[in-house]
Amino acid sequence: MTTEARVDLDPQRAAQDLASLVLTLVELLRQLMERQAVRRLDQGDLTDAQEERVGTALMLLDQRMNDLCAAHGLRREDLQLTLGPLGPLLSEDTW
């Protein structure tokens, strides 16, 4: 006797989940870039012009993330992966 295992996928939900995963990874990279920029600012490694460019780039990237989330019906708080005993992937203090 054989039984067929079927996976019933909702295409809309699959697309939403994929968008959430991709945006979570982009948010992780954005947070890492922001932390690196703050470290460089704290160390005094940047000129005034570089500080201005980094600040502007980070603000624009933050706004773009909000736009992308809104376009996919997500909130920034929705972007998260839990890594089991290691805890959440993203830092929640940047939302």
C-alpha positions in Angstrom: 0.0 0.0 0.0 1.4 3.4 -1.0 0.4 6.8 0.1 1.2 10.0 -1.7 2.6 12.8 0.3 1.4 16.1 -1.0 2.7 19.5 -0.2 0.0 22.1 -0.5 1.8 25.4 -1.1 0.1 28.7 -1.3 2.0 30.7 -4.0 1.2 34.0 -2.4 2.4 32.9 1.0 5.5 31.4 -0.5 6.3 34.7 -2.3 5.7 36.6 1.0 8.0 34.2 2.9 10.7 34.5 0.3 10.5 38.4 0.4 10.7 38.2 4.2 13.8 36.0 4.1 15.5 38.2 1.5 14.7 41.4 3.4 15.8 39.9 6.7 19.2 39.2 5.1 19.4 42.7 3.7 18.5 44.1 7.1 21.3 42.1 8.7 23.8 43.5 6.2 22.4 47.0 6.8 22.9 46.6 10.6 26.4 45.3 10.1 27.3 48.3 7.9 25.8 50.7 10.4 27.8 49.1 13.2 31.0 49.3 11.2 30.4 53.0 10.4 29.8 53.8 14.0 33.1 52.0 15.0 34.9 54.0 12.3 33.3 57.3 13.6 34.3 56.4 17.2 37.9 55.7 16.1 38.1 59.0 14.2 39.0 57.2 10.9 36.8 59.3 8.7 37.1 62.8 7.4 34.2 65.2 7.8 33.2 64.6 4.2 33.3 60.9 4.6 31.2 61.1 7.8 28.6 63.1 5.9 28.5 60.6 3.0 28.3 57.6 5.4 25.5 59.3 7.3 23.5 60.1 4.2 24.0 56.6 2.7 22.8 55.0 5.9 19.8 57.2 6.2 18.9 56.5 2.5 19.4 52.8 3.0 17.2 52.8 6.1 14.4 54.6 4.2 14.7 52.2 1.3 14.3 49.3 3.7 11.1 50.9 5.0 9.9 51.3 1.4 10.7 47.6 0.5 9.0 46.3 3.6 5.9 48.4 2.8 5.9 47.2 -0.8 5.8 43.6 0.4 3.3 44.1 3.2 5.9 43.7 5.9 7.1 45.7 9.0 10.7 45.9 10.0 9.6 43.9 13.2 8.5 41.1 10.9 12.1 40.6 9.7 13.7 38.1 12.0 15.1 34.6 12.1 15.5 32.7 15.3 18.7 30.8 15.6 17.6 28.4 18.2 19.7 28.6 21.4 21.7 31.4 19.8 18.7 33.6 19.8 17.5 36.1 17.2 19.6 36.9 14.1 18.8 40.6 14.1 19.4 43.2 16.8 16.0 44.7 17.8 17.5 47.9 19.1 17.8 49.4 15.6 14.0 49.3 14.7 
